[in-house]
């Protein structure tokens, strides 16, 4: 079966059986369509011709196109779902995506308050009033526990 037909059935599967939202289906369909075009450019016409090297080549192309690591990881997740579907429905005998590792996503270092900002924050509540005392206690607790 041609990839276009499998693609159409996969989108129906996402809509009917998985019950995904319209926006999620639009994102999945775009990602899969781009992947199918890559496969066509590699002269791959049968799902069983796809191996983990093909998927890695696709991910490298995405990386060269300046896609963010988070976007590449999402696209790989969609590709894995597509390959699982093809195996489940008998369009493919194997799932090569299980041999592909997800890209490492850099974690952002959280921003922290400087000494002056912390001092102003701790001094902000009016401790002469009950609510001010409560607010001061909450702020001190959050500060002391790293929240």
Helices and strands as residue ranges (DSSP letters): H 3-16, H 22-41, G 47-49, H 52-64, H 69-88, G 96-99, H 115-124, H 130-145
